[in-house]
Amino acid sequence: MKSESFKNLPAKDQLSVLKECLLNNPTTTNLQNLKDFTEKKGINLDVESYRPFLKKQQDLSRRKDALVEDNELFTAEAEWIDQIKPLEFEEAKKAKQENRQEDYILRTLEGIAKLYSDKAILSELAALVQDYPKAKQIAQGYCDLMDLRDRSGADDESLKKLRATKEAWEKDLLQVDIEP
């Protein structure tokens, strides 16, 4: 990622782009870009533990009957990627320490929006419930979205419905409702 537009992004957005690139296009180059960024930012990351995913992806790309295995691989890759917490969580922690409750909740929700695995999303929402009761409703909405995703067909109409449902969930996620 050497483009000027990438370099001009805030660090939290650069990290998000690098993670997304690796998840959507698992290559040695994308892994190296993520490694370089995390080293520069002092984030401890064992990139060698990702290499088996690259090999498996390469093996699966040669097969036509690998849809189930590809979905399982994506799930495992997403969980690996989510080891690298979005930088919004650091901002949230600082806001909480400074007693800026609304900023704390918003930054946490923004961090959740940048997670990929069901496990990480639901875990972060569960951790937030004590400070933000709406997180329970958001988690239920995410469970409903997961159910729709898992039951959904691969046809255009099903994918359109799934995208619309996901967009509505994300909008609800980022709509902070603080009661006085």
ABEGO torsion letter per residue (X at the ends): XABAAAAABBAAAAAAAAAAAAAABBBAAAAAAAAAAAAAAGBBBBAAAAAAAAAAAAAAAABAAAAAAAAAAAAAAAAAAAABBBAAAAAAAAAAAAGBAAAAAAAAAAAAAABABAAAAAAAAAAAAAABAAAAAAAAAAAAAAAAAAABBABAAAAAAAAAAAAAAAAAAABBBBBX
